[in-house]
Amino acid sequence: MRIHPISLALRYLKGHRTMRAAPFRGGQTFDSTEDAVDTLRQLTGQDFGADAKRWGAWLRKNRRVYATYGSQ
């Protein structure tokens, strides 16, 4: 199973701090909220701060960022 860094960062902002799947095996996916936000900013070119709802809404409308990120 492949999980995009974008999805991991959004999950972190929504309060899902750990993942059972490899390579995390119960460990935190990010060191801080700012790390998750920085990942989203870098990969999308957008800035919604730590507002998970706004990030989620934007990502639903712009799913192409997943395809673009995966082809780099």
Rosetta constraint file for C-alpha pairs under 8 A:
AtomPair CA 3 CA 7 HARMONIC 6.63 0.50
AtomPair CA 3 CA 8 HARMONIC 6.96 0.50
AtomPair CA 4 CA 8 HARMONIC 6.41 0.50
AtomPair CA 4 CA 66 HARMONIC 7.32 0.50
AtomPair CA 5 CA 9 HARMONIC 6.04 0.50
AtomPair CA 5 CA 39 HARMONIC 7.40 0.50
AtomPair CA 6 CA 10 HARMONIC 6.25 0.50
AtomPair CA 6 CA 39 HARMONIC 7.11 0.50
AtomPair CA 6 CA 40 HARMONIC 5.91 0.50
AtomPair CA 6 CA 43 HARMONIC 7.20 0.50
AtomPair CA 6 CA 66 HARMONIC 7.69 0.50
AtomPair CA 7 CA 11 HARMONIC 6.07 0.50
AtomPair CA 8 CA 12 HARMONIC 6.16 0.50
AtomPair CA 8 CA 29 HARMONIC 6.94 0.50
AtomPair CA 9 CA 13 HARMONIC 6.38 0.50
AtomPair CA 9 CA 29 HARMONIC 7.84 0.50
AtomPair CA 9 CA 30 HARMONIC 7.58 0.50
AtomPair CA 9 CA 36 HARMONIC 4.66 0.50
AtomPair CA 9 CA 37 HARMONIC 6.94 0.50
AtomPair CA 9 CA 39 HARMONIC 6.78 0.50
AtomPair CA 9 CA 40 HARMONIC 6.59 0.50
AtomPair CA 10 CA 14 HARMONIC 6.31 0.50
AtomPair CA 10 CA 36 HARMONIC 7.37 0.50
AtomPair CA 10 CA 40 HARMONIC 7.80 0.50
AtomPair CA 10 CA 52 HARMONIC 6.38 0.50
AtomPair CA 10 CA 55 HARMONIC 7.24 0.50
AtomPair CA 10 CA 56 HARMONIC 7.20 0.50
AtomPair CA 11 CA 15 HARMONIC 6.49 0.50
AtomPair CA 11 CA 16 HARMONIC 5.25 0.50
AtomPair CA 11 CA 17 HARMONIC 7.35 0.50
AtomPair CA 12 CA 16 HARMONIC 4.86 0.50
AtomPair CA 12 CA 17 HARMONIC 5.04 0.50
AtomPair CA 12 CA 18 HARMONIC 7.82 0.50
AtomPair CA 12 CA 29 HARMONIC 7.21 0.50
AtomPair CA 12 CA 30 HARMONIC 7.34 0.50
AtomPair CA 12 CA 33 HARMONIC 7.34 0.50
AtomPair CA 12 CA 36 HARMONIC 6.80 0.50
AtomPair CA 13 CA 33 HARMONIC 6.58 0.50
AtomPair CA 13 CA 36 HARMONIC 7.11 0.50
AtomPair CA 13 CA 37 HARMONIC 7.95 0.50
AtomPair CA 13 CA 50 HARMONIC 6.47 0.50
AtomPair CA 13 CA 51 HARMONIC 7.49 0.50
AtomPair CA 13 CA 52 HARMONIC 5.55 0.50
AtomPair CA 14 CA 52 HARMONIC 5.94 0.50
AtomPair CA 17 CA 28 HARMONIC 5.42 0.50
AtomPair CA 17 CA 29 HARMONIC 6.21 0.50
AtomPair CA 17 CA 30 HARMONIC 7.48 0.50
AtomPair CA 18 CA 24 HARMONIC 7.35 0.50
AtomPair CA 18 CA 26 HARMONIC 5.41 0.50
AtomPair CA 18 CA 27 HARMONIC 5.38 0.50
AtomPair CA 18 CA 28 HARMONIC 4.47 0.50
AtomPair CA 18 CA 29 HARMONIC 5.71 0.50
AtomPair CA 19 CA 24 HARMONIC 5.89 0.50
AtomPair CA 19 CA 25 HARMONIC 6.25 0.50
AtomPair CA 19 CA 26 HARMONIC 5.16 0.50
AtomPair CA 19 CA 27 HARMONIC 6.60 0.50
AtomPair CA 19 CA 28 HARMONIC 7.09 0.50
AtomPair CA 19 CA 29 HARMONIC 7.03 0.50
AtomPair CA 20 CA 24 HARMONIC 6.39 0.50
AtomPair CA 20 CA 25 HARMONIC 4.57 0.50
AtomPair CA 20 CA 26 HARMONIC 4.74 0.50
AtomPair CA 20 CA 27 HARMONIC 7.76 0.50
AtomPair CA 21 CA 25 HARMONIC 5.41 0.50
AtomPair CA 21 CA 26 HARMONIC 7.49 0.50
AtomPair CA 24 CA 28 HARMONIC 6.92 0.50
AtomPair CA 24 CA 29 HARMONIC 6.76 0.50
AtomPair CA 30 CA 35 HARMONIC 6.19 0.50
AtomPair CA 30 CA 36 HARMONIC 6.16 0.50
AtomPair CA 31 CA 35 HARMONIC 6.41 0.50
AtomPair CA 32 CA 36 HARMONIC 6.65 0.50
AtomPair CA 33 CA 37 HARMONIC 6.20 0.50
AtomPair CA 33 CA 50 HARMONIC 7.04 0.50
AtomPair CA 34 CA 38 HARMONIC 5.96 0.50
AtomPair CA 34 CA 50 HARMONIC 7.70 0.50
AtomPair CA 35 CA 39 HARMONIC 6.25 0.50
AtomPair CA 36 CA 40 HARMONIC 6.42 0.50
AtomPair CA 37 CA 41 HARMONIC 6.14 0.50
AtomPair CA 37 CA 49 HARMONIC 6.23 0.50
AtomPair CA 37 CA 50 HARMONIC 6.16 0.50
AtomPair CA 38 CA 42 HARMONIC 6.07 0.50
AtomPair CA 39 CA 43 HARMONIC 6.12 0.50
AtomPair CA 40 CA 44 HARMONIC 5.87 0.50
AtomPair CA 40 CA 45 HARMONIC 7.72 0.50
AtomPair CA 40 CA 46 HARMONIC 7.42 0.50
AtomPair CA 40 CA 47 HARMONIC 7.74 0.50
AtomPair CA 41 CA 45 HARMONIC 5.17 0.50
AtomPair CA 41 CA 46 HARMONIC 5.25 0.50
AtomPair CA 41 CA 47 HARMONIC 5.56 0.50
AtomPair CA 42 CA 46 HARMONIC 7.88 0.50
AtomPair CA 43 CA 65 HARMONIC 7.75 0.50
AtomPair CA 43 CA 69 HARMONIC 7.21 0.50
AtomPair CA 44 CA 65 HARMONIC 6.56 0.50
AtomPair CA 48 CA 54 HARMONIC 6.41 0.50
AtomPair CA 48 CA 55 HARMONIC 6.22 0.50
AtomPair CA 51 CA 55 HARMONIC 6.35 0.50
AtomPair CA 52 CA 56 HARMONIC 5.94 0.50
AtomPair CA 53 CA 57 HARMONIC 6.14 0.50
AtomPair CA 54 CA 58 HARMONIC 6.14 0.50
AtomPair CA 55 CA 59 HARMONIC 6.04 0.50
AtomPair CA 56 CA 60 HARMONIC 6.11 0.50
AtomPair CA 57 CA 61 HARMONIC 6.50 0.50
AtomPair CA 58 CA 62 HARMONIC 6.10 0.50
AtomPair CA 59 CA 63 HARMONIC 5.69 0.50
AtomPair CA 59 CA 65 HARMONIC 7.81 0.50
AtomPair CA 63 CA 67 HARMONIC 7.35 0.50
AtomPair CA 64 CA 68 HARMONIC 6.05 0.50
AtomPair CA 65 CA 69 HARMONIC 5.86 0.50
AtomPair CA 66 CA 70 HARMONIC 6.11 0.50
AtomPair CA 67 CA 71 HARMONIC 6.31 0.50
AtomPair CA 68 CA 72 HARMONIC 6.71 0.50
